[in-house]
Amino acid sequence: MPLRIAVVGAGFSGAVVARELAEAGHTVEVFESRDHVAGNCHTVR
């Protein structure tokens, strides 16, 4: 049975778990306070 899941934070772990849950057939909504994903892994050029 597919679930509706909220992921708070789109850092590296949040992004990975959101993708895994979506691929498993669940409806996922990601909430992030910044304007980009990947948290501190994000590179600015």
C-alpha distance matrix in Angstrom:
0.0 3.8 6.5 10.1 12.4 16.2 18.4 22.0 24.5 24.6 26.9 26.5 23.8 21.9 22.1 21.0 17.9 16.9 17.4 15.6 12.4 12.8 13.6 10.4 8.7 8.3 10.8 13.8 17.0 20.0 23.0 26.3 29.8 31.7 32.1 30.8 28.1 29.0 30.8 34.1 33.5 34.2 37.6 40.0 42.6
3.8 0.0 3.8 7.0 9.3 13.1 15.3 18.9 21.3 21.2 23.7 23.5 21.1 18.8 18.8 18.1 15.2 13.7 14.2 13.0 9.6 9.5 10.9 8.3 6.0 4.7 7.0 10.1 13.4 16.4 19.5 22.8 26.4 28.1 28.4 27.1 24.6 25.6 27.5 30.9 30.3 30.9 34.3 36.5 39.1
6.5 3.8 0.0 3.8 6.0 9.8 12.4 15.8 18.6 19.0 21.7 21.9 19.4 16.8 17.3 17.1 13.9 12.3 13.9 13.0 9.2 9.8 12.2 10.0 8.2 5.1 6.1 8.2 11.0 14.0 16.7 20.2 23.5 25.6 26.3 25.3 22.8 24.0 25.4 28.9 28.7 29.3 32.8 35.0 37.8
10.1 7.0 3.8 0.0 3.8 6.9 10.1 13.3 16.2 16.8 19.8 20.6 18.4 15.3 15.9 16.5 13.6 11.3 13.4 13.5 9.8 9.8 13.1 11.8 9.8 6.2 4.7 6.0 7.8 11.1 13.5 17.1 20.3 22.6 23.2 22.6 20.5 22.1 23.3 27.0 27.1 27.3 30.8 32.7 35.6
12.4 9.3 6.0 3.8 0.0 3.8 6.5 9.8 12.7 13.6 16.4 17.3 15.0 11.9 13.0 13.7 10.6 8.6 11.5 11.7 8.3 9.3 12.7 11.8 10.9 7.2 6.1 4.9 6.3 8.6 10.9 14.3 17.6 19.9 20.9 20.1 17.7 19.0 20.0 23.6 23.8 24.3 28.0 30.0 33.0
16.2 13.1 9.8 6.9 3.8 0.0 3.8 6.4 9.5 10.9 13.9 15.6 13.6 10.1 11.6 13.3 10.7 8.6 12.0 13.0 10.4 11.2 14.8 14.6 13.9 10.4 8.6 5.8 4.9 5.9 7.4 10.8 13.9 16.4 17.7 17.3 15.2 16.8 17.3 20.9 21.6 21.9 25.5 27.3 30.5
18.4 15.3 12.4 10.1 6.5 3.8 0.0 3.8 6.2 7.6 10.3 11.9 10.0 6.4 8.4 10.3 8.1 6.6 10.4 11.6 9.9 11.2 14.5 14.8 15.0 11.9 10.6 7.1 6.2 4.8 6.2 8.7 12.1 14.1 15.7 14.7 12.3 13.3 13.8 17.3 18.0 18.5 22.3 24.2 27.5
22.0 18.9 15.8 13.3 9.8 6.4 3.8 0.0 3.8 6.8 9.2 11.8 10.4 7.1 9.7 12.2 10.7 9.7 13.3 14.8 13.6 14.8 18.0 18.5 18.7 15.6 14.1 10.6 8.6 6.0 4.9 6.4 9.1 11.6 13.9 13.5 11.6 12.6 12.0 15.4 16.9 17.3 21.1 22.8 26.3
24.5 21.3 18.6 16.2 12.7 9.5 6.2 3.8 0.0 3.8 5.7 8.9 8.5 5.6 7.9 10.9 10.5 9.9 13.0 14.9 14.6 15.6 18.5 19.5 20.2 17.5 16.1 12.3 10.4 6.9 5.7 4.8 7.5 9.0 11.4 10.5 8.4 9.1 8.2 11.7 13.2 13.6 17.4 19.1 22.7
24.6 21.2 19.0 16.8 13.6 10.9 7.6 6.8 3.8 0.0 3.8 6.5 7.3 4.7 5.0 8.5 9.3 8.4 10.7 13.2 13.6 14.1 16.6 18.3 19.1 17.0 15.7 11.9 10.3 6.7 6.9 5.5 8.6 8.7 10.0 8.0 5.1 6.0 6.6 10.3 10.9 11.0 14.7 16.7 20.0
26.9 23.7 21.7 19.8 16.4 13.9 10.3 9.2 5.7 3.8 0.0 3.8 5.6 5.2 6.0 8.5 10.0 10.4 12.2 14.2 15.4 16.4 18.2 19.9 21.3 19.5 18.7 15.0 13.9 10.3 10.3 8.3 10.5 9.8 11.5 9.0 5.8 4.2 4.1 7.3 7.8 9.0 12.7 15.3 18.7
26.5 23.5 21.9 20.6 17.3 15.6 11.9 11.8 8.9 6.5 3.8 0.0 3.8 5.6 5.4 6.2 8.7 10.1 10.9 12.4 14.4 15.6 16.7 18.5 20.5 19.2 19.1 15.7 15.4 12.3 13.3 11.8 14.2 13.2 14.3 11.2 7.6 4.7 6.3 8.3 7.2 9.3 12.8 15.9 19.0
23.8 21.1 19.4 18.4 15.0 13.6 10.0 10.4 8.5 7.3 5.6 3.8 0.0 3.8 5.5 5.2 6.1 8.5 10.0 10.6 12.1 14.1 15.4 16.5 18.6 17.2 17.5 14.2 14.5 11.8 13.0 12.5 15.2 15.2 16.7 14.0 10.3 8.2 9.2 11.3 10.7 13.0 16.5 19.6 22.8
21.9 18.8 16.8 15.3 11.9 10.1 6.4 7.1 5.6 4.7 5.2 5.6 3.8 0.0 3.8 5.5 5.3 6.0 8.6 10.0 10.5 12.1 14.2 15.3 16.8 14.8 14.5 11.0 10.8 8.0 9.4 9.5 12.7 13.2 14.7 12.4 9.0 8.3 9.2 12.3 12.3 13.6 17.4 20.0 23.2
22.1 18.8 17.3 15.9 13.0 11.6 8.4 9.7 7.9 5.0 6.0 5.4 5.5 3.8 0.0 3.8 5.6 5.2 6.3 8.7 10.0 10.6 12.3 14.3 15.7 14.3 13.9 10.6 10.6 8.1 10.3 10.1 13.5 13.2 13.8 10.9 7.3 7.0 9.4 12.5 11.5 12.2 15.8 18.4 21.3
21.0 18.1 17.1 16.5 13.7 13.3 10.3 12.2 10.9 8.5 8.5 6.2 5.2 5.5 3.8 0.0 3.8 5.4 5.2 6.2 8.6 10.0 10.6 12.4 14.6 13.8 14.4 11.7 12.8 11.1 13.6 13.8 17.2 16.9 17.4 14.4 10.6 9.4 12.0 14.4 12.9 14.3 17.6 20.7 23.3
17.9 15.2 13.9 13.6 10.6 10.7 8.1 10.7 10.5 9.3 10.0 8.7 6.1 5.3 5.6 3.8 0.0 3.8 5.4 5.0 6.1 8.5 9.8 10.5 12.6 11.3 12.2 9.6 11.3 10.1 12.8 13.9 17.4 18.0 18.9 16.4 12.8 12.1 14.0 16.7 15.8 17.3 20.8 23.7 26.6
16.9 13.7 12.3 11.3 8.6 8.6 6.6 9.7 9.9 8.4 10.4 10.1 8.5 6.0 5.2 5.4 3.8 0.0 3.8 5.5 5.2 6.1 8.6 9.9 10.9 9.2 9.2 6.3 7.9 7.2 10.5 12.1 15.9 16.6 17.1 14.8 11.6 12.1 14.2 17.5 16.7 17.3 20.8 23.3 26.1
17.4 14.2 13.9 13.4 11.5 12.0 10.4 13.3 13.0 10.7 12.2 10.9 10.0 8.6 6.3 5.2 5.4 3.8 0.0 3.8 5.5 5.1 6.1 8.5 10.0 9.7 10.2 8.3 10.4 10.1 13.6 14.8 18.5 18.5 18.4 15.7 12.5 12.7 15.6 18.5 17.0 17.5 20.7 23.3 25.7
15.6 13.0 13.0 13.5 11.7 13.0 11.6 14.8 14.9 13.2 14.2 12.4 10.6 10.0 8.7 6.2 5.0 5.5 3.8 0.0 3.8 5.5 5.1 6.2 8.9 9.1 10.9 9.7 12.6 12.6 16.1 17.5 21.2 21.6 21.8 19.1 15.6 15.3 17.9 20.6 19.0 20.2 23.3 26.2 28.7
12.4 9.6 9.2 9.8 8.3 10.4 9.9 13.6 14.6 13.6 15.4 14.4 12.1 10.5 10.0 8.6 6.1 5.2 5.5 3.8 0.0 3.8 5.4 5.0 6.6 5.6 7.7 7.0 10.3 11.3 14.8 17.0 20.8 21.7 22.1 19.9 16.8 17.0 19.2 22.3 21.3 22.2 25.5 28.2 30.8
12.8 9.5 9.8 9.8 9.3 11.2 11.2 14.8 15.6 14.1 16.4 15.6 14.1 12.1 10.6 10.0 8.5 6.1 5.1 5.5 3.8 0.0 3.8 5.3 5.2 5.0 6.1 6.0 9.4 11.0 14.7 17.0 20.8 21.5 21.3 19.2 16.4 17.3 19.9 23.1 21.9 22.2 25.3 27.7 30.0
13.6 10.9 12.2 13.1 12.7 14.8 14.5 18.0 18.5 16.6 18.2 16.7 15.4 14.2 12.3 10.6 9.8 8.6 6.1 5.1 5.4 3.8 0.0 3.8 5.3 7.3 9.4 9.9 13.2 14.4 18.2 20.1 23.9 24.2 23.8 21.3 18.3 18.7 21.7 24.6 22.8 23.3 26.2 28.8 30.9
10.4 8.3 10.0 11.8 11.8 14.6 14.8 18.5 19.5 18.3 19.9 18.5 16.5 15.3 14.3 12.4 10.5 9.9 8.5 6.2 5.0 5.3 3.8 0.0 3.8 5.9 9.2 10.4 14.1 15.7 19.4 21.7 25.5 26.2 26.3 24.0 20.9 21.1 23.7 26.6 25.1 26.0 29.1 31.8 34.1
8.7 6.0 8.2 9.8 10.9 13.9 15.0 18.7 20.2 19.1 21.3 20.5 18.6 16.8 15.7 14.6 12.6 10.9 10.0 8.9 6.6 5.2 5.3 3.8 0.0 3.8 6.8 9.1 12.8 15.2 18.9 21.6 25.4 26.4 26.1 24.3 21.6 22.4 25.0 28.2 26.9 27.3 30.5 32.8 35.1
8.3 4.7 5.1 6.2 7.2 10.4 11.9 15.6 17.5 17.0 19.5 19.2 17.2 14.8 14.3 13.8 11.3 9.2 9.7 9.1 5.6 5.0 7.3 5.9 3.8 0.0 3.8 6.1 9.8 12.5 16.0 19.0 22.6 24.0 24.2 22.6 20.0 21.1 23.2 26.6 25.9 26.3 29.6 31.8 34.4
10.8 7.0 6.1 4.7 6.1 8.6 10.6 14.1 16.1 15.7 18.7 19.1 17.5 14.5 13.9 14.4 12.2 9.2 10.2 10.9 7.7 6.1 9.4 9.2 6.8 3.8 0.0 3.8 6.9 10.2 13.5 16.7 20.2 21.8 21.7 20.6 18.5 20.2 22.1 25.8 25.3 25.2 28.5 30.4 33.0
13.8 10.1 8.2 6.0 4.9 5.8 7.1 10.6 12.3 11.9 15.0 15.7 14.2 11.0 10.6 11.7 9.6 6.3 8.3 9.7 7.0 6.0 9.9 10.4 9.1 6.1 3.8 0.0 3.8 6.5 10.0 13.1 16.7 18.2 18.4 17.2 15.0 16.7 18.4 22.1 21.8 21.8 25.2 27.1 29.8
17.0 13.4 11.0 7.8 6.3 4.9 6.2 8.6 10.4 10.3 13.9 15.4 14.5 10.8 10.6 12.8 11.3 7.9 10.4 12.6 10.3 9.4 13.2 14.1 12.8 9.8 6.9 3.8 0.0 3.8 6.7 10.0 13.4 15.2 15.4 14.9 13.3 15.6 16.8 20.6 20.8 20.4 23.8 25.3 28.2
20.0 16.4 14.0 11.1 8.6 5.9 4.8 6.0 6.9 6.7 10.3 12.3 11.8 8.0 8.1 11.1 10.1 7.2 10.1 12.6 11.3 11.0 14.4 15.7 15.2 12.5 10.2 6.5 3.8 0.0 3.8 6.5 10.2 11.7 12.4 11.6 9.9 12.1 13.1 16.9 17.3 16.9 20.4 21.9 25.0
23.0 19.5 16.7 13.5 10.9 7.4 6.2 4.9 5.7 6.9 10.3 13.3 13.0 9.4 10.3 13.6 12.8 10.5 13.6 16.1 14.8 14.7 18.2 19.4 18.9 16.0 13.5 10.0 6.7 3.8 0.0 3.8 6.9 9.3 10.6 10.9 10.0 12.4 12.3 16.0 17.3 16.6 20.1 21.2 24.5
26.3 22.8 20.2 17.1 14.3 10.8 8.7 6.4 4.8 5.5 8.3 11.8 12.5 9.5 10.1 13.8 13.9 12.1 14.8 17.5 17.0 17.0 20.1 21.7 21.6 19.0 16.7 13.1 10.0 6.5 3.8 0.0 3.8 5.6 7.6 7.9 7.5 10.0 9.3 12.8 14.4 13.5 16.9 17.8 21.2
29.8 26.4 23.5 20.3 17.6 13.9 12.1 9.1 7.5 8.6 10.5 14.2 15.2 12.7 13.5 17.2 17.4 15.9 18.5 21.2 20.8 20.8 23.9 25.5 25.4 22.6 20.2 16.7 13.4 10.2 6.9 3.8 0.0 3.8 6.8 8.6 9.5 11.8 10.1 13.0 15.3 14.1 17.0 17.3 20.7
31.7 28.1 25.6 22.6 19.9 16.4 14.1 11.6 9.0 8.7 9.8 13.2 15.2 13.2 13.2 16.9 18.0 16.6 18.5 21.6 21.7 21.5 24.2 26.2 26.4 24.0 21.8 18.2 15.2 11.7 9.3 5.6 3.8 0.0 3.8 5.5 7.4 9.8 8.2 10.7 12.8 10.9 13.6 13.5 16.9
32.1 28.4 26.3 23.2 20.9 17.7 15.7 13.9 11.4 10.0 11.5 14.3 16.7 14.7 13.8 17.4 18.9 17.1 18.4 21.8 22.1 21.3 23.8 26.3 26.1 24.2 21.7 18.4 15.4 12.4 10.6 7.6 6.8 3.8 0.0 3.8 7.2 10.3 9.9 12.3 13.5 10.8 12.8 12.3 15.3
30.8 27.1 25.3 22.6 20.1 17.3 14.7 13.5 10.5 8.0 9.0 11.2 14.0 12.4 10.9 14.4 16.4 14.8 15.7 19.1 19.9 19.2 21.3 24.0 24.3 22.6 20.6 17.2 14.9 11.6 10.9 7.9 8.6 5.5 3.8 0.0 3.8 6.9 7.5 10.0 10.4 7.7 10.2 10.7 13.7
28.1 24.6 22.8 20.5 17.7 15.2 12.3 11.6 8.4 5.1 5.8 7.6 10.3 9.0 7.3 10.6 12.8 11.6 12.5 15.6 16.8 16.4 18.3 20.9 21.6 20.0 18.5 15.0 13.3 9.9 10.0 7.5 9.5 7.4 7.2 3.8 0.0 3.8 5.7 8.9 8.7 7.2 10.6 12.2 15.3
29.0 25.6 24.0 22.1 19.0 16.8 13.3 12.6 9.1 6.0 4.2 4.7 8.2 8.3 7.0 9.4 12.1 12.1 12.7 15.3 17.0 17.3 18.7 21.1 22.4 21.1 20.2 16.7 15.6 12.1 12.4 10.0 11.8 9.8 10.3 6.9 3.8 0.0 3.8 6.3 5.3 5.4 9.1 11.8 15.0
30.8 27.5 25.4 23.3 20.0 17.3 13.8 12.0 8.2 6.6 4.1 6.3 9.2 9.2 9.4 12.0 14.0 14.2 15.6 17.9 19.2 19.9 21.7 23.7 25.0 23.2 22.1 18.4 16.8 13.1 12.3 9.3 10.1 8.2 9.9 7.5 5.7 3.8 0.0 3.8 5.4 5.9 9.6 11.8 15.4
34.1 30.9 28.9 27.0 23.6 20.9 17.3 15.4 11.7 10.3 7.3 8.3 11.3 12.3 12.5 14.4 16.7 17.5 18.5 20.6 22.3 23.1 24.6 26.6 28.2 26.6 25.8 22.1 20.6 16.9 16.0 12.8 13.0 10.7 12.3 10.0 8.9 6.3 3.8 0.0 3.8 5.3 8.0 10.4 13.9
33.5 30.3 28.7 27.1 23.8 21.6 18.0 16.9 13.2 10.9 7.8 7.2 10.7 12.3 11.5 12.9 15.8 16.7 17.0 19.0 21.3 21.9 22.8 25.1 26.9 25.9 25.3 21.8 20.8 17.3 17.3 14.4 15.3 12.8 13.5 10.4 8.7 5.3 5.4 3.8 0.0 3.8 6.4 9.8 12.8
34.2 30.9 29.3 27.3 24.3 21.9 18.5 17.3 13.6 11.0 9.0 9.3 13.0 13.6 12.2 14.3 17.3 17.3 17.5 20.2 22.2 22.2 23.3 26.0 27.3 26.3 25.2 21.8 20.4 16.9 16.6 13.5 14.1 10.9 10.8 7.7 7.2 5.4 5.9 5.3 3.8 0.0 3.8 6.7 9.9
37.6 34.3 32.8 30.8 28.0 25.5 22.3 21.1 17.4 14.7 12.7 12.8 16.5 17.4 15.8 17.6 20.8 20.8 20.7 23.3 25.5 25.3 26.2 29.1 30.5 29.6 28.5 25.2 23.8 20.4 20.1 16.9 17.0 13.6 12.8 10.2 10.6 9.1 9.6 8.0 6.4 3.8 0.0 3.8 6.4
40.0 36.5 35.0 32.7 30.0 27.3 24.2 22.8 19.1 16.7 15.3 15.9 19.6 20.0 18.4 20.7 23.7 23.3 23.3 26.2 28.2 27.7 28.8 31.8 32.8 31.8 30.4 27.1 25.3 21.9 21.2 17.8 17.3 13.5 12.3 10.7 12.2 11.8 11.8 10.4 9.8 6.7 3.8 0.0 3.8
42.6 39.1 37.8 35.6 33.0 30.5 27.5 26.3 22.7 20.0 18.7 19.0 22.8 23.2 21.3 23.3 26.6 26.1 25.7 28.7 30.8 30.0 30.9 34.1 35.1 34.4 33.0 29.8 28.2 25.0 24.5 21.2 20.7 16.9 15.3 13.7 15.3 15.0 15.4 13.9 12.8 9.9 6.4 3.8 0.0
